[in-house]
Amino acid sequence: MIAINQVNKFYGSFQVLKNCTTQVAKGEVIVVCGPSGSGKSTLIKCINALEPFDEGEIHFDGISVGAKGTDLPLLRRRVGMVFQQFELFPHLTVMDNLTIPQTRILKRSKAAALIKGRELLERVGLAAHGDKYPAQLSGGQQQRVAIARALAMEPQAMLFDEPTSALDPEMVAEVLAVMTELAREGMTMFCVTHEMGFARKVADRVLFMDAGEIIEDALAEDFFNAPKSERAKAFLQQILHH
């Protein structure tokens, strides 16, 4: 579903992505991990063209992401994205955050959008919060609304860019529970996260990045039990011991 081939990206003379290559099959769950500044968030944003890249190719379900003439709004409808900072509209109610994108972009009727919105709020455990505003919710609740909003567009794949890093520790579990359920339902997922427990439990494969390169691309079990690179071993030792 996602094919990344020899992708390079520069900020001026600084190379932030170096020959990144991997593939994601339909229904596969990929976790991308690595130290801060390793290029993880840049790579995930290249998949739906939120960040342009300088060399290489990215295809989503056969669509060339970097090609001139690619319908990027259509692409982004098919690839849901959940950010570190929830990116909800603060002046809209939770339900309006879910229904307005449906009516404006998918051209659904208001009635159909409301039905879908209620169904998704139920799914993320927030059925009673549709009339509230984002500021009235906890961080974990806001992130679950952001996931529901992405799902309202009925995407074929979901991208998660460190979705729990802005949350208090007790709120992390409720967001990871929603993501785990999505994975069990067969959603194709590409997740940048430091939550190694989630990665161990849910990921099919783990990509380990450092200094803009994909150092390891391994089955999750192999990565956690026998990482090949010394850099990955040191990273795991540090992150799993804290």
Buried (B, 14 or more C-beta within 10 A) or exposed (E): BBBBEEBBBBEEEEBBBBBBEBBBEEBBBBBBBBBEEBBBBBBBBBBBBBBEBEEBBBBBBEBBBBEEEEEEEEBBBBBBBBBBBBBBEEEBBBBBBBBBBBBEBBEBEEEBBBEBBBBBBEBBBBEEBBEBBBEEBEBBBBBBBBBBBBBBBEBBBBBBBBBBEBBEEEBBBBBBBBBBEBBEEEBBBBBBBBBBEBBBEBBBBBBBBBBBBBBBBBEBEEBBEEBEEEBBEEBBEEEEEE
